[in-house]
Amino acid sequence: MSFSFETKNELCRLPVQRRCCAQAEAYGILLYCHTFNASEVRVITENPHFAARLPRLFQRAFDLRFDRQPELPAGEEPAGKLVFQMRSREKLDHIINLLGYAPRQSLALHINFAMVEEDCCRAAFLRGCFFAGGSVTDPAKRYHLELASSHLQASRELGALLRESGYPPKSVTRNGSSVTYFKQSDQIEDFLTLIGAPVAAMRIMSAKLEKDLRNSVNRRLNCDSANLDKAVEAAQSQGEAIRKLQGAGRQLSDKLRETAELRLKYPELSLAELAEMFDPPVTKSCLNHRLRKLVELAEGVE
């Protein structure tokens, strides 16, 4: 089951209550469904939960039944595409009139902003758009939510509506459809929370935190590995310098001689660990100073 499918299932659990919100949600579905014009409404879905919600929604919104709808036997989940159709001119005229269009004129679809003035109705409208034309990618893979419609003007106005609501989307044309989309995880979380899917939003948030933690650990490991490489490289250069001084018979002070002997004896130890081997122990800063002195002396040996 895809993340998008699970998100729509979560939305289907929301009750169909206020008539104005039911009309707004149905409006979003109509603008983003397979077909909506003066002669036909056709909604196609493969989600049985959405298919069960759709007749109740249209009954609440318009007091209408679909002319054709699939049989949904109790306890069974039908496979394949489920088609809802309405071709009655009387029913279509009723819907078109309620949405603020002229029934007998050419139906140029755009958003009637009077239908989405209230915050609750706006959220319901966006939920309808997502039901019919939306999808969201599994956040474990990437962050992407889109709303695709064949109605260019409605898609443009949806972008304006989202920007006004504080969710600035991006848009692109793909295969004849106008696509409004988000690629930022926080915007997707906010959008899903707005339309009534907080569980899906939390899953995106959790996936983001997990990715951030994994990246942080990887950065730390890479940093530790780089520091270890530097420490090994430094120990090797210190050992070479000490052997060079010994080969030249260079006389060293007691402190430098002790440092040279311990460095050669424990080449694998870090500065902090090597500093503890002295009797009495010396500070890391002191040891670093002595080792730098040995390297400088070696550089002066011909």
N, C-alpha and C positions, 0 to 999 in steps of 0.2 A: 504494500500500500504506500503510495507516494506521500510526501509531505504536503503537497498541494491538496490531495484527496482528503487527508486527515484534517487539514485546516478547514476545508469546506464542511466536513462532518461536524466539526466543533461549532461552526456558524449555524448549521441546521438545527442545533439544539436550542437556539434562541427562540423564545416564544413569538408568535405572530399576534401582537396585541393592538396597539393604536392604529386606527384606520389610516391616518395621515402617513405614518411610517410604513405601513403595508403598501400604500400606493407609491411611496418613494422607492422602496426596495423593488417593487414590480417594475417601476419606471427604469431603474438601472438595468434590470434584467432585459427589458425590451430593447433598450439602446445597444446592448452588448450581446444579444442572442443571435441565433442563426439568421432569422428573418423577421423584420417588423416593417410593414408598409400598410397601405390603405386596403389591401386585399388579403393579407395573410399575416398571422403570427405563427412562427415556428421556433420552438425551443428544443434543442437537442442536448442531452446530457448522458453520461455514463455513470453518474453518481446516484444510486438509489435513494440516498437520504435527501438529496436535493429534489429528486423526482417526487418524493413523498411530500415535501414541503410546498412545492410549486402550486398544486391545486388549492391547498388551504390559503396560500398567500393571495392568489388571484380571486378567490371567493371573498376574502376579507377586503381586498383592495377595490374590486370592481363589481362584486356580487355576480360573478360570471363563472361558468364552467367551460373548460376547453371542449371543443367539438370532437377532438380526438386525443386520447391519452392512453398510455400503456396500462395494462393490468399489473398491479403490484401485489402479488399474493403474500399474505401475512407469514412471517417467519422465513421468507426466502429472499435472496438478493439476486435480481435478474442480471444477466450478463449482457454486454453489448450496449448499443445506443438506444436510448429511450426518447421517443419523439412526442412532443405536445404540440397540438395544432389548433388554430382557431381561424375559420374562414367565413363565419357568419358576418355579413355586412353590418347587421344591427349591432352585434357585439363589438366589432371593430370600431364602428362610429362612436359607440359609447366610451370606449377606452381612449380613443384619439381626442374626443371632446374633453374628457376629464383631465387629460394631460396638457390641455391648452393649445392643441392644434386645430386646424380647420378640417373637419371630416371630408368635405367634398373638394378640397384643393389638393394640389400636389404636396405630398408629405415630405418636406425637407427637414430631416431630423436634426434637432439641436436641443440643448438643455433648457428647459423652462425653469429658470432659477427661482421662480415663485414656489416651485414644488420642494425646494431644498433650503428654504430660509431658516428653519429651525435646526438646531444642532442635531437633534435626534433623527430628523428626517434626512439630513445630509449624511449622517453615518449610515442610515438604512439604504440610501441611494447608492453610496459607494459599495456597500455590501452586495447589493444587487449586481452592480457592474462586475464585481469580483466573482460572484457566483457564475455569471454567464460567460464572461470573457477573460477571467483572471487566472493566473497561475503563480505559484511561488516555489522556488527551487529549494531543495534540501540544504539547510544552512551548513551542514557538514562538508558540502562540496563548494558552494559559493553563495553569495547573497544576490538574489535577483527576484523581483516581483514585477509582473507586468499585467496590463489590461489592454486587450486587443479588440478593436471594433472596425467594422467596414464603413462606418459613418464618420468621415473625416471631420466634419464640423463639430459633431458631438464630442469627438476625441479631443479636439483643440479646446473646446469649452471645459471639458473635464480637467485638462491640464491647468486651465485658469482657476477652476474651482479648488483644485488641490493646492495650488500656490497660495490662494487666498486663505486656505485652511492651515497653512504653515508646512505643507509637504511639497516642496518644489520638485517635480519629476523631470525626467528627460523623455524625449519622444523620438520615434523613428518610424519609417514606413517599411513594411515587410510583407511581401506577397499580396499586395493590394489592400492590406489592412494597416490602420494607423495604430501604433503601439505606444502606450504611455508606460514608463517603467521606472523602477527605483533599483539602485545598486548599492546603496549605503545601508548597512545593517540597522542603524538607529532609526532611519526613516521607515524601513520595512516594519520594525517593531512597533513604531508609533501608529502606522497605518493599520496594522492588524489589530492593535488594541482598540483603535477608534471604531472599527467595523464590528467588534465583538468577538475577537479571537485572542484573548490574553494568553492562553496556554501555548498557542503557536508562537506568540511573541516571546514568551519566556524561553521556549526551546531555541529560538534564534539567539537570544541573549546568552544562554548557557553555552551554545556552540561557539559563540564569539569569545567568551571567557576561557573556554577550553583551548581554543586556538591561540589566544594571547598567552596563556600559561605555557603551552607547548613551545611557542616561539621564544618566550622568556627563558625557559630552560635550555633551549637549543643555543640561544645567544650566550647564556652563562657557560655552557659546556664548551662552546667555541672559544670564548674568552679564556676559560681555564686552560684549554688545550694550547692556545696561543701563548699564554703565560708560562706554561710548562715547557713549551718549545724554547722560549727565550731563556728560561732558567737552565735548561740542559745545554744550550748553546753557550751561555755565559760560563757554566762550570767547565765545559770543554776548553774554552779559551783561557780560563784561569789555570787549568791543569797544564796546558801547553806552555804558558808563561813561566810557571813554577819549574817545569822540567828544563826549560831553556836556561833559567837562572842557575839551576843545579849543574847543568852541563858546562856552564861557563865558570863554575866554582865561585859564584858570587856570594860574599859573606852577607848574612842578613841579621837584623836585630832579633832578640829572643822572641818578641811578639810576632814579627813577620815569619820567623822560622816555624813557630808553633802553628801559625795560620796555614803556612804552606804544607806542613805535614798532615794536618787534619783535612785539608782540601783534597790532597792526593789519596788519603785513606778512605774518605767518604765522598766520592764524586757525585753520588746520587742524591745527597741531601740538599734540601733547600737552604737558603741563608738562615732562616729562623731555626731550622733543625740543627744546622752546623754550629750556630752560635751557642746552642745548649751543650755542645760537646766540650767546650772549654772549661777549665777549672781555675778560677771560678768562671761561670758563663759570662759571655760578653753580649752587648746589645747587637741587634741586627745592623744598626747604623754603623757601629764600630767595626764590625766584621766586613761590611761592604767597603768601608774606607780602607781597610788593610788589603783586601783583595785588589782594589783599584790600584793601590800603591805597588803591589807585586807586578801587576800588568804593566804599569808605567816603567818600572825598573827593567822589565824584560824587553820593552821596546827600545831601551837604550843600549842593549847588548848587541854587539856586532856579530 
